[in-house]
Amino acid sequence: MPRLEVKRQGGTARGLARIVGLNTLGAIAPTLVFLWFGDSASLADAWRTFVVSTAYAQSVGTLAGLILPWVGHNIRPKRPVLRWGVFLAFLFGISATGSLLGSLFVHRFVYSFAPYWKVYWMGFRVSTVVMLVFGVGAFVVESLRAQLQVTELELRTKELERERALKLASEARLSSLESRVQPHFLFNALNSIASLLREDPRAAERLIEGMAALMRYSLDHQQSGLTALAREMKIVRDYLAIEQARFGARLRYEIDVPDDLMAEVPPFAIQTLVENSVKYAVAPRIEGGSIRVSARAGGPQVMITVADDGPGFDEESLMPGHGLDNLRSRLAALYGGAGHLRLHRDEGAMQVSLAVRAEVAA
């Protein structure tokens, strides 16, 4: 506390010194004008002018410098007319009070031969004109500056509110998209397990354990926009194990994803691509089909590709709001233009590629 008090006193002293210095510079101006336009001005007359100007500048100007900032910070009527009225009243009051003090000095040391009230009236008129010119100008400038600060604050507040609204909208959109993915996946997985209950109860039991792991993964990522690539690949392997139990030799798959590849993907993103291949390349054909999952790092991105030997499809066949279209919308919500989904055929294989940002190891 003592240190704070010293700092305040020091700041007040510096402010008062600045006011006195400015008042002194203001008193020099009339002296220079007197010397320039006075035809027979002597140094004694110039000195007298400087003393009179300094007396009124220090008495009136110091009061104005100390009182007007307080008025501006503490007295702010909402109506402009009242605000101007209060300000002008303080200007006249400061001019009248300061002129009383200045006139005492001038009457005592400069114009002792003249009546005091005559000296006061002369000083009051000049001080009032100067106060109105500089005071009103300063008031207008400060009003415009305050209005500008308020406008800037409102703009920053609106921008923050806009960014917050966009973030909430993006999060809500992403949550809505993810809520469509997880029930669809779980429903298909349960169907696969149900088909094995009579034929191979032990295999069904093992798949139920895997299903429990999948459900835990689903619940863990309900509020998460991204998950590690390694965790997503575990889900893909569990899902393929469930589907292979249903399709047997008709489903052939290969996974080529390095264990040390660092990346984050939307939950169930790769599983959605694999499920799409199972649906279109394996399930409809008697001979089944082959699926290959691979991932490679390329600069700031990781490219994950799911390829199958099915009949393929094109962009126009994607149904809005389902499957790959849903995944594309999730990528747009999470990455903007940094993530994308591409479809193409290469040497008889249908390939769907998913690009995400690579993670740098700490």
RAVENGI-V746382 format. One record per pair of residues at least 24 apart in sequence whose C-alpha atoms are under 8 Angstrom apart, sorted by the first residue. I is the first residue (numbers start at 1). J is the second residue. Records with the same first field share a line. If there is no record, write none. Layout:
I = J, J
This chain:
16 = 62
19 = 61, 62, 65
20 = 58, 62
23 = 54, 57, 58, 61, 62
24 = 54, 57, 58
26 = 54, 57
27 = 53, 54, 57
28 = 53, 54
48 = 110
52 = 106, 110
55 = 102, 103, 105, 106
56 = 98, 99, 101, 102, 103, 123, 127
58 = 102
59 = 98, 99, 101, 102
60 = 94, 95, 97, 98, 99, 102, 127
61 = 98
63 = 94, 98
64 = 91, 94
91 = 128, 131, 132, 135
92 = 128
95 = 124, 127, 128, 131
96 = 124, 128
99 = 123, 124, 127
170 = 333
171 = 333
173 = 333
174 = 225, 330, 333, 334
175 = 222, 223
177 = 326, 329, 330
178 = 222, 330
179 = 222
181 = 268, 323
182 = 218, 268
185 = 272
186 = 215
189 = 239, 242, 243
192 = 242, 243, 245, 246
193 = 242, 246
195 = 246
196 = 245, 246
203 = 245
207 = 241, 242
210 = 238
211 = 238
214 = 238
221 = 267
225 = 266, 267, 334
226 = 264, 265, 266, 267
227 = 264, 265, 266, 267
228 = 262, 263, 264, 265
229 = 261, 262, 263, 264, 265
230 = 259
232 = 265, 267, 268, 269, 270, 271
233 = 270
235 = 268, 271
236 = 270, 271, 274
239 = 271
247 = 283
249 = 288
250 = 282, 286, 287, 288, 289
251 = 278, 282, 288, 289, 290, 291
252 = 288, 289, 290, 291
253 = 290, 291, 292, 293
254 = 291, 292, 293
255 = 292, 293, 294
256 = 292, 293, 294, 295
257 = 293, 294, 295, 296
258 = 295, 296
261 = 296, 297
262 = 358, 359, 360, 361
263 = 302, 356, 357, 358, 359
264 = 356, 357, 358, 359
265 = 356
266 = 330, 331
269 = 327
270 = 304, 306
272 = 323, 324, 327
273 = 306, 324, 352
274 = 306
276 = 323, 324
277 = 306, 307, 308, 310
280 = 310, 311, 312
281 = 308, 309, 310, 311, 312
282 = 310
297 = 358
299 = 358
300 = 357, 358
301 = 355, 356, 357, 358
302 = 355, 356, 357, 358
303 = 353, 354, 355, 356
304 = 353, 354, 355
305 = 351, 352, 353, 354
306 = 351, 352, 353
307 = 349, 350, 351, 352
308 = 349, 350, 351
309 = 348, 349, 350
310 = 349, 350
311 = 350
312 = 345, 349, 350
313 = 350
314 = 343, 344
315 = 343
